[in-house]
Amino acid sequence: MSKPGTMQASPNILLILNDDMGFSDIGCYGGEIDTPNLDRLARNGLRYSQFYNTARCSPSRASLLTGLHPHQTGIGILTYSTGPEGYAGNLNRNCVTIAEVLKRKNYKSYLSGKWHVASNLTEPTDAWPLQRGFDEFFGTIIGAGSFYHPNTLTRGNENVEHEAEQDPEFFYTDAISDQAADFIRAHKKNHPGAPFFQYVAYTAPHWPLHAHEEDIAKYKGRFDAGWDKLREERLERLVKSGIIHPSWKLTDRDPSQPAWTEAEHRQWLLRCMEVYAAQIDRMDQGIGRILAALEETGQLDNTLVIFLSDNGACAEDIPGGVTAKELVDQLMIAKATTRKGEPVRFGNYPDIMPGAEDTYQSYGTAWANLSNTPFRLYKHWIHEGGIATPLIMHWPEGIEEAGALRHHPGQLTDIMATILDVTQAEYPQTYQGNAILPCEGESLVPSFQSDETSRGPLFWEHEGNAAVRVGQWKLVRKFPGPWELYDMEADRTEMNDLAAQHPDKVREMKDLYAAWTERCGVIPRETILEYMALQEGTAFWEDK
């Protein structure tokens, strides 16, 4: 979009996605973690308080990249086959990526970071980045792994794990950031007349807890008050900033977790949160270098920068006693040894502090509960803690109300629709001989000027966890439990289930949900579980 009376080239698009970060972790969303570069984008752009992802990594990436719901793209759960069409675990040919759409508008497209929408992790297929519209790719095909020694590290279509193995200073978050900045500079030099689409997909702060000691040391003492007190303080900041309404109550501490004053191994627990914070801090440092590349090349003002997370904070515990071989055999997420050939130590070991290359740890349920303040539940689930994400939009030439909040609801499908709107790119009905499903999203561009906008129904399903939101009403289910109904204007933290008081509303929204599942190819969870049982089970975290 151009300001009235001005002419400008098509805007660049910089889409930044991070991995497994909670709603309120970063500074400009009430958190304790230092994120000056994201805070700067928020201060000079827009923050959205009610934007949603799909509650899981692969489905979110598929939806973000295509403007469709995950099941329509072939990524019903993750990147392995869990059933028939819609659950193949591989990005299909009935969808187009943002890169494929923008290619028709003379955009050059670059990807630095995590892909995780292809079932084949080692051989290039038509679901790999270069085959889905990107001109350059550096990153990992797989979903998770060591930050020092990442599995499936790829440049173009070639495995380059040796780059990490031979570089004692290699750290994946830094590599993602620096490659993105290099892409931006090289684009300006080699294609000065063309706009670009740059997708930066961090794995931080997804487990394992890996970080630099200098970054970890910065957070010594920052979380000593413990998760109970810190959740209260975060809520106070969120209310003060206007992100959370003062009438929305703080959810109870997760019932599976002790009060902070009763927790054992508190120094070890603090170290886990300090490393997690350091992961996000390092990411923000890299975002600063990417923004510097935009400024150096004179492109910041005409670049729409979008930042968000792929799901809510992660409560997955890597259990003690799990061996490297078991992890490698199940999902190929881990290297069995460090770059020096030392064994990697997995699981909950209170005597082994996380952060170093030879450790492999997650930060646990109680800290994830803090990360999702003020909401409940986590990644995997469709209650607000699983799907609420920060969303920052920054575009000096297209957004005039710097520092404003938007309470306009939206979800990942809207990112494609928004990019189509600002670039005036045409979404195809067919692509390379394949029929393409219509884009499911609605453009956020009207919200750039005003918060007085509306959104059609929003839908979710992941592993039987499901929801539909229409205006102020959200119908949600934690599988295999009953449907719950919440008034999101009065009670966004989902404390007061109104299903019994409004049976007609429940029936009406269940009908909407049923029609959506039929149209989008959602298979009942019971059917998927039967199929998975026949396939000899799943990895240890799949059905949390």
N, C-alpha and C positions, 0 to 999 in steps of 0.2 A: 504494500500500500504506500502511496505517496501522500505527503502533506499537500493540502490544497495549494494549487498554483506552482508546484514544483515538478521537476522531472528527475527520475532516478533510474538506475539500472535495477534489474531484479535483485532482491536482497539475497545475501548469503544466508545459509541456515547452519547453525552450530547446535547440535542436539547432544546433550550430555546426560548420560544415564549412569547412576551408580547402583550398587548391588547390596540388597539386604539392609538398608538403612531405615531407621524408624522415622516417624513423622516429626518428632521434636528434637532431633539430635543437633542440627546445625544452629549456629548462633542466631540467625534471623528468623528461626522458628522456635526460639525459646531455649535452646540447648546450651550446654556448658562448653562445647567444643569450639575452638577458635577457627572460624571460617571467614576471614576477612574478604576473600575474593567473591565468594557466594553472597556475602552480606552486601558487598558493593553492587553486585548485579541486582539484588533485591531493592536496595536503596534508590537505584536509578531506573528500576523497572517495576514489575508487578509481582506480588505474591498471591497465590491462590490458596484458599483455606479448605476447599472441598473438591480437590481433584483426586482421582482414583486410578490405581493400577489393577492388575488382575490377581494379586496375592501370590504369584510364583514367578520365578525367573524366566524360563523358556516361554510360557504363555504370554507374559508381559512383553517380551522382546518381539514375539510374533505379531502381537496386536499393535504395538507401537510402530513397527516397521511397515505394516500393511493397511492399517485403518479398518481391520476386520476383527471379529472376536476370535480367540485362539483356536477354537474347534473348527472354524471355517478354513484355517490355514494348514491344518494337519498337526498342530501342536496342542492336543487336548490336555495333556499332562506335562510330559517332559520329552526329551529327545530319544525315546526308545518306544518301541511299538507296544501299545497297551490295548489294541483292539482294531476294529475296522476303520473305515474312512473317518477322518477327523482326529484319529488317535495314532497315526503312523509315526509320530515323532520326527517329522521331516517337513520343512516348509514346502508346500505343494505349488502347483502351477495354476491354481485358480485364484491366486492373489498376486499382487505386484508390490514391490518394496518402494519406499520413498525414492531410493536411488534410481530405480527403473523408471518411475514416473518423471523425475526431474531430468533424466537423460534426454528426454524429448524436448526439453526447454534449454538445451545447451549447457546444463550444469555438469560440472565434474564432481564426482562423489568419492569420499575417502572415509575409511573406517579404521579406527585405532582402538583395539580392545576386544572384549568378549563378544562372540557370535552366538553360540548356543541355540541354534535353530536348525541344526542338521544332524541326522542320525549317524552318518558316517563321519567318524572323527579323524580318519587318517588319509582317506582318498578323496580328492576333489570331486564333487558331484554338482548337480544343478541346484543344490540348496546351499552352496558355499558363496561367500561374498562376491567374488569376481564374476560368478555366474548369475548373480542377482543385482547387477547394476553398478557395483562399486568399481571404480577405476584403480584404486589402490587399497590394500588391506594389510594391516599388521596387527596380530593379536592371537587369541586362542579360540579354537573351535569348541572346546569343551566348556563345561559350566563352572568349574572351580578347581583350585589346586594351589600349590606353593607359589608365593610371590617371588621367591628367589630362584625357583627351578620349575617354571610352569610347563605343564604337559600340553601338547599339541600347539606349541608356539609356531606361528605360521606367518610368512611374508608372501603375499600373493597367493599362490597355490602350493608353495614349497615349505616344508617343515624346516624351522630354523631354531630348534631347541639348543643347538650348539652355541647360538649367540649368548644365551643366558649361562650355559655351562662354562664358557670360556671367559666370561666377564665377571670378575669378583665383585664389582660394584652394581651388578644388575639387580634391579628391583622393579617388579612388573608395573606398579602404579606409576613410577617415574618413566618407565619405557612408554607406557600408553600416552602420558602427557607430552613427553618430548617428541614422540612421533607425530602426534596431532599438530603440535606447533610447527614441526618441519613440513608437514603436508601443507599447512597454510602458507608458509613462506615460499615453498616451491610452486604452489599454485599461482601465487601472485607473479612470480618470475616467468613461469612457463605458459600461463593462460590468463594474461592480464585482462582480457576482454570478456571472460566467462565467469559467471557466478559459481559458487561451490556449495556443496552439502557435505558437512563434516560431522560424522557420527562418532562420539567418544564414549565408549562403553567400559567403565571401570569395573573391576572385580571388588575393589574396596567398598565397604568393609566386610564383605562375605568372609566367613571362616576359610582358612585357618588364620588365627591371630598372629600376623607377621608385621613387624614395624621396626623402624630404626630406633636405636636406643636414645638418641637425642630427642626424637619426637615423643617417645614414651616418657622420658624424664620431665618433659614440659608439663605433664598432667599429674605428676606426683602431688597428692593431696587434694586434687580437684574434686574427687568423688568420695572423700573420706566421710562425708555426712551420711552416706548410704542411700540405698534406693528409695526408702520411704520418704525421707526428708526431701530428697532431690526431686521426686515426682511432685510433691506439693509446691516446691519452688518453681519448677517448670510451668505448672499450671498457672501460677500467679503471673509469670512473665507472658505466657500465651494470652491470658485474659487482658493484661495491660496493653499488649500490642494490638489487640482487636482480632486476633486469629481465632480465638475461642470465646464463645459467649459466656458471660459470667454466670448464667443460670445452669450451664452444663457442669455436672458434678464429676469429680475425679473418680474413676472406677476404683474398685477395691484392689489391693495387691493380689496378684495371682495366688489362689489358695494353695497351690503346691509349694509355695516359697515361704521361708521364714521371715519374720521381721528382721531388719538389718541388725538390731541389737542382739538377736539370737543366732545369727548366722555363724557357722564355723569357717575356719580358714579365711578370715576376712582380708588378710594381706594378699593372699593369692587371688581372691575375688576382685580386690581393688586393682591388682595388676592386670586382670583380664579386661576390665573396663578402660584402664589407662591405655592398653595396647589398641583396643577398639577405637578409642578417641584418636590415637596417633595415626591409625589407618585413614580416618576421614581428614585429619589435618594434612597428611601428606598428599591426599587427593586435592585438597583445596590449594595447596602450594602449586601443584601442577596446573590446575585451572588458571591460576595467576599467570603462569608462563604461556598458556594458550591465549589468554586475553592480551598479554604483551605482544605476542606475534600478530594478533589482529591490529593492535595499535601501531606497531612498527610498519605494517603494510598499509595503513590508512583504511582499514576495512571494518573497524569496530562499529561505527555509527550505522552502517548499512548491513549489519548482520543481526538476524534474529537469533538470540541465544536462548535456549530452552534447557532447563535443568530439572530433573526429577529422579525418583527412585523406583526400582522395579517391583518392590513389594514392601510390606511392613517389616519391622525388625524380626530377626530369626531366633526362635527359642530352641532350635535343634541342639541337642547335646551330642558330641562325639563321644560315645561311651568308652570308658576305660577297658583295656583288654583287647580292643579291636586292633588287629595287626595291619601293617602296611599292605601286606599281600591281600587281605580281605577287602580293603578299600580299592586297591588297584583292580582286583578281579571284578568288583561289583560295578563300579562306574568309571574306572580309570581316572579318578580325580586327583590321585596323589602319586608322587614319586616315592618309591620305597626307601630311597636314600637321599642324602643331601648331595650337593655338587662334589663334595669331597669323599663321597662314598660312605658317610656315616649313617647309621640307622635313624629314621625319623621316629619320634616318640609321640604316640597318639593318645587321646582321651583325657580324662580328668585325673591329673596327677598334682595334688596340692603342693608337692615338694619340688615340682618343676615349673618354673615361671615361664609363661608363654611369651612369644615375640621373636625368638631366634629361629634360624632356618631349620634346626633339627626338632622343632616342636610343631604340634598340629592340634589346635584347640579351638573351641567355640566359646562364646562368653556367657551363655546360659540364659535361662528363662527370666530370672529376676532382673537382670540388666536389660533384656529385651523389653520387659514390662516398663522400665524407665524410658527406653528409647521411643516407645509408642505412646507416651503420655499425651493426652489423658485417656486414651482408648484402651480397650481390652482385646485380648487374643493377638495373634501374630501372623507372620507368613504362613501360608496354606489356607487360612480361614478368611471368610468374607465379612466378618464383623470389622468395625472401623480400624482396629489395630492391624489387620492383615492387608488392607487395601488403601488406606489413607497415605498420600505422599505429599511432601513439599512439591510445589511447582513454581518455578521462577521464570518469568518471561522478561527479556531485556532487549530493547530495539530502539535506540534513540531516534531514528528516522520514522518510526511507525507507532511508538508509544509515547504519549506526551505527559501523562499523569505519573511522574516518577515517584516511586515509593508507595504507591497505593496498594490497597488490598482488594481482592476480588473474591466474593463468596459464591460465585457462579459455579455450580457443580459441573463436572466433566469427567471423562475417562480416556484411556489411552487411544481409543479409536479417533478421538478428536484431534490428535496431533497431526495425523495425515490430512484431515480435513482443513486444519488451520494452515498447514504448509501449502496445500493446494490453493487456498484463498490468497495468501500473501505473494505467491509466485505466479499466480494465474496459470498454473500447469493444468493440463487436461487429464482427468482420470479416465483410463481406457475401459471400454467394454470387452475388448479382446486384446491379448498381448502375446506375440510370437505364436499365434495360432491357437491359443487357449482362451476360453471364455473366462472372464474375470468377474468375480462377485462384486456387487456394488459396495462402495465405501459405507461403513456403518456410522462414521463419526459426524459430528457437527462442529463447524468452525468456531474457534474461540475469538476470532477477530472482532466481533461486536463487543466483546468484553474488554477489548483494549481501550475503548472509549467510555464504557459505562458498565456498572455492575447490575443494571436493571435489565437483565436478559434471562431467558428461560432455556430449559433443556428438556428434551424428550426423555422417555424412560431409559434408565441405565440397568444393565444386566451383568450378572457374574455367575460362573460355575467353575469350581475346581475341586476335584476329588469328592464330589457330592455336596460340598459346602457351596451355598448358593444364595443369591439375593436378587431382588429387583427394587429399584428406587424410582418413585414417581413423585416429583415435587418434594413435599415435606415428608412423605411416607417411605419407609424402607421395610421391606419384608425380607427376613434373613433366616438362614438355617445353618446350624452346625451339624454336619452329618454324623450320626444318623438321627439326630434329634428333631424335635418339632419346629415348625415355622414360628418365628417371633416377629412382632410388628412394633416399629418404633416411629415416633414423631421426631424427625430430625431437626425441626426448628426448636422444639422444646427440650430435646433429650438426645443430642448427637452421640453422647457417650454410651447410649444403649443400656440404660439402667432400669427403665420401666417398660416392660413388655405389655403392649396394649392389644395383643391378639384376641384375648377373650372378650374385650370390650367392643371390638370392631370386627365381628366375623364376616360381615359383608365386604369390608375392605380387604380382608385376608383372601376371600374367595376371588374377588376381582383381580388382585395382584397375582395370585397363583395362576389364574387363567392367562394373564399376560406372560408370566414366566414360562408356562407350558407351551405357549405359541412360539416364544423365542427359542426354546430348546429344540422344538421340532424344526424350525427354520434353519437353525445354526448347527444341527447335527450333534447335539449334546446327548450322550449315552448315559443312562442311569448308572450310578456308582456301583450298585449291586452287580450289574452285568460286567463292569470293568473288573471288579474284584474276582469274579468267577474266572474271567479270562486270565488275569494275572496269576491266580492260583495254578492254572494249567501250565503257565510259563515258569513254574518253580519259584514263585515269590519275587520279592523286590528287595532293594537295598534297605538298610536298617532304618533310615529316616523317612522313607517314602510315605508311610501311612500314619505319621504323627498327627 
